[in-house]
Amino acid sequence: MIKFFRKIRQNLLVKGQTGKYLKYALGEILLVVIGILIALQINNANESFKQNRKAKNYEETLIAELNADLMRINQLDTLCQKMQKDINDYLSYFKNPDKEYEVVIQEMEKVNYYGDFYQSIAYTIDDIINTGNLELFNQEIKNAILEYKATQDFYEKNREEVVQKYVLSDLEFENAVDILSFNDLPSDESKTLNNWLFDFKSEQYRLFNNRALSILRTYYFRSDQNTKMRLSIENLLTELIKENSNEE
């Protein structure tokens, strides 16, 4: 093809048809430019298709991950609410001036800490942000992703401090009691052995109640985290599902 065009140019020059040669040369340049523009359009269309496909894959993966996160949050909320009720029941009864030792000791068994914080499995969000692929999405989805990430980072940052307060109160209590005997139910004989469980004014009760309050604060923190994360997830899911339905 190149030889064909070169031959035409040479024939025009040989025949002295300079005007026709210039017109032909301009036409040839125009054809080349048009060819380049068509190639660029095809390349841009292919790139746009790849980007749209990548965004679509991200959206589908995120929707699945976030739905799994919501299910996990609901499970943790059920546990948090139960533990909050158990601890509040114990503290409320302990404040009762007519409380009985046997009931207090029984209620104490419910004051436990389960360190099962919410941990997101939406790792795709980190991938989107770290790879710069946030620009694949519309402004609403970008804002929802950044809001989700900010909420997650806030609770991750403050979690250690909340847990540390519980750990310190737990250590204080453990240092003041014989844990092995504490885990055994006290018998009637214990009443005659100056057992702290039968002295509501004992230092051990004070430390135990401090520990109960620290655990309760931890569960309140977890409930607050779950609520805020749930709202953030639902907002992001709404935007993702809306965009997904627009593409179909």
Order of alpha helices (4+ residues) and beta strands (2+ residues): alpha-alpha-alpha-alpha-alpha-alpha-alpha
